[in-house]
Amino acid sequence: MQHLPLVLTVVGYLLTLTLLPVVLLTKKRESVATVAWMIAIVTMPYIGAFFFLVFGINRVGRRVKSRLAALRNATRTVPQLAGHHHLSESRLNDIQRDLWRLAERVGGTRATVGNSVQLLIDANQTFKEIVAAINSAQSSIHLEYYIWQPDRIGTALRDLLISQAKRGVQVRFLYDAIGSSRLTNRFLKPMRDAGIRVATFVPGQSLRERWSINLRSHRKIVIVDGEIGFTGGMNVGDEYLGRDPHFGLWRDTHLALRGPTVLQLQEVFAMDWHYATGDDLSPAAFPEPVESGHVLGQVLADGPNEEDGVFHALLFAAINRAERQITLATSYFVPTPPLVSALETAALRGVRTRVMLSSPKTYWATRNAARSYYDSLLRAGVEIYEYQAGQFHPKTLTIDGCWSLVGTPNFDSRSLYLNFEVGVALYDLGLAEQLDHHFDQDLPNAHRILSDEWSRRSTLAKLKENFCRMFSPVL
């Protein structure tokens, strides 16, 4: 025992020598994150090493990345979509055209014509539409969720899936290992017994990747018969129906899709299913799409397997392209420095820039980190609102009432660089106007943060905010 301090010192020294090169070789979007990890490992070798292994690895392995890239290229040549990319640029204004070209280039998917898109704001209506679609299934039901709770609504949907599987419908269910950690074998066994294919989304196969809880599938996807698709902010759980007294009313935004965009959503599911199981979907999962509307839409996927942040690039460009109005609704607001600068510059240019964030019931760390950005945003003229009537969970952005993005990514580093996310870019005036209208309807339930009021907050509040801001890259 007398040599224990020496042994611990030597082991700590070796840990430091081993991990410092790893930190330097791990790509970080912000150099401050690299410096912070190095300081933590040098000053607290054991604690720093543990937290780096758990939180600091934010890229999938090279083998997994190449596997996903190959599958991504394969699914994006789905022949059924070939006839649905004929876009007349004359339909688009300058802003839509610029963002369409950028999204196609960074996201790798082309915009499709002939879609119908329904905005779902009310949670009860959202689940009602999903249940109706599942009940109508004839051949297949594919579901991918970040959070699926084994509570009343989660059990009811599970039993409905079991019923459909017994009718001969092929059901595939993919859930995130961390977000849906409450799902036990007791809950899942009846699904497997009924013939439902159940798989878990785990970041990777290597020990390093399995240790990292950073890499999560934050996607929420339902696809029925390759014809009806759902995606957006809503997971499966009683809290999303307002049944949790801690959160109260749950305000969210979801989409119901018909038309070619459903096959693009199916491509995302196919990639994740292959990633989790090694299996491919059959050609029957990609039926010839039936044009059911006039909306131009584009499904975009992003994740740590991408070399460039798809949503970060698109959000940055959209904000900088705005001429009249920016309307942002997000549950978590821990933006990167370029996005903060883009919002401030837009407001200084005279663009009305409005941001609505989740209520004070948000997690303590993310709430305080978000508030650390208020000072500079308010000085630039950005309007900031905190929702008070319950939990605020949408992830939407509209630009000049003509372009919108709706999906699963929040306005934070985790969504933009760490999570696997999915969103739909919509080049439609009517849908952008609907989203702006819902934002306006939320204003009576929100508290606007004013500069004078904010400048009077306590020193303790400022300390909490700046402390939490240090952890922004992993919040």
Residue pairs with C-beta under 8 A, 6 or more apart in sequence:
11 45
12 45
12 46
13 45
15 41
15 45
15 46
15 49
16 41
16 42
16 45
19 41
19 48
19 49
19 52
20 38
20 41
20 42
22 52
23 34
23 37
23 38
23 41
23 52
23 56
24 34
24 38
26 34
26 56
26 57
26 58
26 59
27 59
28 34
28 58
28 473
29 309
29 336
29 413
29 417
29 473
30 336
30 337
30 473
33 473
36 470
37 48
37 52
37 56
40 47
40 48
40 51
40 52
41 48
41 49
41 52
42 48
53 208
53 211
53 212
54 211
54 212
54 213
54 214
55 212
55 213
55 214
55 474
56 212
56 214
56 474
57 208
57 209
57 211
57 212
57 214
57 215
58 212
58 214
58 215
58 304
58 417
58 418
59 65
59 304
60 68
60 203
60 204
60 209
60 215
60 303
60 304
60 305
61 204
61 205
61 206
61 208
61 209
64 204
64 205
64 209
64 275
64 305
65 305
67 275
68 271
68 275
68 305
69 305
71 270
71 271
71 274
71 275
72 108
72 271
75 267
75 270
75 271
76 108
76 109
76 267
78 263
78 267
78 286
80 263
80 286
80 287
80 288
80 289
81 110
81 112
81 260
81 263
81 264
81 289
84 112
84 113
84 114
84 259
84 260
84 289
84 291
85 110
85 111
85 112
85 113
86 113
87 100
87 111
87 113
87 296
89 97
91 296
92 100
92 296
92 427
93 402
95 321
95 322
95 323
95 399
95 400
95 402
95 403
96 402
96 403
96 427
98 317
98 321
99 314
99 317
99 318
99 321
99 399
99 403
99 425
99 427
100 111
100 296
100 298
100 425
100 427
102 313
102 314
102 317
103 109
103 111
103 298
103 300
103 314
103 425
104 110
104 111
104 298
106 308
106 310
106 313
106 314
107 298
107 300
107 301
107 302
107 310
107 314
109 264
109 267
109 298
109 299
109 300
109 301
110 298
111 296
111 297
111 298
111 425
111 427
112 259
112 260
112 261
112 264
112 289
112 296
112 297
112 298
113 260
113 291
113 294
113 296
114 259
114 260
114 289
114 291
114 292
114 293
114 294
115 257
115 258
115 259
115 260
115 261
115 291
115 292
115 293
115 294
115 295
115 296
115 297
116 257
116 258
116 259
116 292
116 293
116 295
117 255
117 256
117 257
117 261
117 293
117 295
117 297
117 424
117 426
117 428
117 431
118 129
118 255
118 256
118 257
119 253
119 254
119 255
119 406
119 431
119 434
119 435
119 438
120 126
120 129
120 230
120 232
120 234
120 253
120 254
120 255
120 256
121 251
121 252
121 253
121 438
123 234
123 240
123 241
123 242
123 250
123 252
124 241
126 230
126 232
126 234
126 252
126 254
127 153
127 157
127 240
127 241
129 230
129 256
130 157
130 222
130 230
131 157
131 160
133 222
133 224
133 228
133 230
133 256
134 141
134 157
134 160
134 161
134 164
134 222
134 224
135 160
135 164
136 224
136 225
136 228
137 164
137 169
137 224
137 225
138 169
138 225
139 169
139 170
139 225
139 226
139 284
140 169
140 170
140 171
140 172
140 223
140 224
140 225
140 226
140 284
140 285
141 161
141 164
141 169
141 170
141 171
141 172
141 222
141 223
141 224
141 225
142 171
142 172
142 174
142 221
142 222
142 223
142 224
142 266
142 269
142 273
142 285
143 161
143 171
143 172
143 173
143 174
143 221
143 222
143 223
144 174
144 175
144 201
144 217
144 219
144 220
144 221
144 269
144 272
144 273
145 174
145 175
145 176
145 179
145 180
145 219
145 220
145 221
145 235
145 236
146 175
146 176
146 179
146 180
146 216
146 217
146 218
146 219
146 220
146 235
146 408
147 176
147 179
147 180
147 235
147 236
147 237
148 154
148 175
148 180
148 183
148 235
148 236
148 237
149 180
149 182
149 235
149 236
149 237
149 238
149 239
150 182
150 183
150 184
150 187
151 237
151 238
152 238
152 243
153 236
153 237
153 238
153 240
153 241
154 236
154 237
154 238
155 187
157 236
158 187
158 190
158 191
161 171
161 173
161 191
161 194
161 196
162 190
162 191
162 194
162 196
164 171
165 171
165 191
165 194
165 195
165 196
166 194
166 195
170 197
171 191
171 195
171 196
171 197
172 196
172 197
172 199
172 269
172 273
173 191
173 196
173 197
173 198
173 199
174 199
174 200
174 201
174 217
174 269
174 272
174 273
174 276
175 183
175 198
175 199
175 200
175 201
176 200
176 201
176 216
176 217
176 218
177 200
177 201
177 202
178 213
178 216
179 216
179 217
179 218
179 235
188 198
191 198
192 198
197 277
199 273
199 276
199 277
200 276
201 216
201 217
201 272
201 275
201 276
201 420
202 210
202 276
203 209
203 210
203 212
203 214
203 215
203 216
204 210
204 215
209 215
214 304
214 414
214 418
214 474
215 304
215 418
215 419
215 420
216 418
216 419
216 420
217 272
217 419
217 420
218 408
218 409
218 415
218 419
218 420
218 421
219 231
219 268
219 272
219 408
219 420
219 421
219 422
220 230
220 231
220 232
220 233
220 234
220 235
220 254
220 408
220 422
221 229
221 230
221 231
221 265
221 268
221 269
221 422
222 229
222 230
222 231
223 229
223 230
223 262
223 265
223 266
223 269
225 287
226 262
226 263
226 266
226 284
226 285
226 286
226 287
227 258
227 262
227 287
227 289
227 290
228 256
228 257
228 258
228 262
229 256
229 257
229 258
229 261
229 262
229 265
229 266
230 254
230 255
230 256
230 257
231 254
231 255
231 257
231 265
231 299
231 407
231 408
231 422
231 423
231 424
232 252
232 253
232 254
232 255
232 395
232 406
232 407
232 408
233 252
233 253
233 254
233 331
233 393
233 394
233 395
233 407
233 408
234 240
234 252
234 254
234 393
238 244
239 246
239 247
239 250
239 391
240 250
240 252
240 393
241 250
242 248
242 249
242 250
242 390
246 361
247 361
247 390
247 391
248 361
248 389
248 390
248 391
249 389
249 390
249 391
250 390
250 391
250 393
251 387
251 389
251 390
251 391
251 392
251 393
251 394
251 442
252 393
252 394
253 329
253 393
253 394
253 395
253 396
253 406
253 435
253 438
255 406
255 407
255 424
257 265
257 297
257 424
258 290
258 292
258 293
259 289
259 290
259 291
259 292
259 293
259 295
259 297
260 289
260 291
260 297
261 297
261 298
261 299
261 424
262 289
263 286
263 289
264 298
264 299
265 299
265 422
266 281
266 285
266 286
267 299
267 301
268 299
268 301
268 422
269 281
270 280
270 281
270 285
271 301
272 420
273 279
273 280
273 281
274 280
295 426
295 427
295 428
295 431
296 426
296 427
296 428
297 424
297 425
297 426
297 427
297 428
298 424
298 425
298 426
298 427
299 422
299 423
299 424
300 310
300 311
300 314
300 407
300 422
300 423
300 424
300 425
301 310
301 420
301 421
301 422
302 309
302 310
302 311
302 409
302 416
302 420
302 421
302 422
302 423
303 419
303 420
303 421
304 417
304 418
304 419
304 420
305 420
309 416
309 417
311 405
311 409
311 415
311 416
311 421
311 423
312 336
312 338
312 339
312 416
312 417
314 405
314 425
315 339
315 342
315 397
315 405
315 411
315 416
316 338
316 339
316 342
318 397
318 399
318 403
318 405
319 326
319 339
319 342
319 343
319 346
319 399
320 342
320 345
320 346
321 399
322 346
322 351
322 353
322 399
322 400
323 351
323 400
324 351
324 352
324 400
324 401
325 351
325 352
325 353
325 354
325 398
325 399
325 400
325 401
325 436
326 343
326 346
326 351
326 352
326 353
326 354
326 397
326 398
326 399
327 354
327 396
327 397
327 398
327 435
327 436
327 439
328 343
328 353
328 354
328 355
328 356
328 396
328 397
328 411
329 355
329 356
329 392
329 394
329 395
329 396
329 397
329 435
329 439
329 442
330 355
330 356
330 357
330 358
330 394
330 395
330 396
330 410
330 411
330 412
331 357
331 358
331 362
331 391
331 392
331 393
331 394
331 395
331 410
332 358
332 362
332 366
332 370
332 410
332 411
332 412
332 414
332 415
332 475
333 355
333 357
333 358
333 370
333 373
333 410
333 411
333 412
334 366
334 369
334 370
334 373
334 411
334 412
334 413
334 414
334 472
334 475
335 343
335 373
335 411
335 412
335 413
336 413
336 416
339 411
340 373
340 376
340 377
343 353
343 355
343 377
343 380
343 382
344 376
344 377
344 380
344 382
345 380
346 353
347 353
347 377
347 380
347 381
347 382
348 380
348 381
352 383
353 381
353 382
353 383
354 382
354 383
354 385
354 439
355 377
355 382
355 383
355 384
355 385
356 385
356 386
356 387
356 392
356 439
356 442
356 446
357 370
357 384
357 385
357 386
357 387
357 392
358 367
358 386
358 387
358 391
358 392
358 393
359 386
359 387
359 388
359 389
359 390
359 391
359 392
360 367
360 386
360 388
361 390
361 391
362 370
362 391
364 468
365 468
365 471
365 475
366 412
366 468
366 475
368 464
368 465
368 467
368 468
368 469
369 465
369 468
369 469
369 471
369 472
369 475
371 461
371 465
372 465
372 466
372 468
372 469
373 469
374 384
374 449
374 454
375 454
375 455
377 384
378 384
378 449
378 450
378 451
378 454
379 451
383 448
384 448
384 449
385 442
385 443
385 446
385 447
385 448
385 449
386 446
386 447
386 449
387 442
387 445
387 446
388 445
388 446
388 447
389 445
389 446
392 442
395 406
395 407
395 408
395 409
395 410
395 411
395 415
395 423
396 404
396 405
396 406
396 435
397 404
397 405
398 404
398 432
398 435
398 436
398 439
399 432
400 432
401 429
401 432
401 433
401 436
402 427
402 428
402 429
402 432
403 425
403 426
403 427
403 432
404 425
404 426
404 428
404 431
404 432
404 435
405 423
405 424
405 425
405 426
406 423
406 424
406 426
406 435
407 421
407 422
407 423
407 424
408 415
408 419
408 421
408 422
408 423
409 415
409 416
409 419
409 421
409 423
412 472
412 475
413 472
413 473
413 474
413 475
414 474
414 475
415 421
417 473
418 474
426 432
468 475
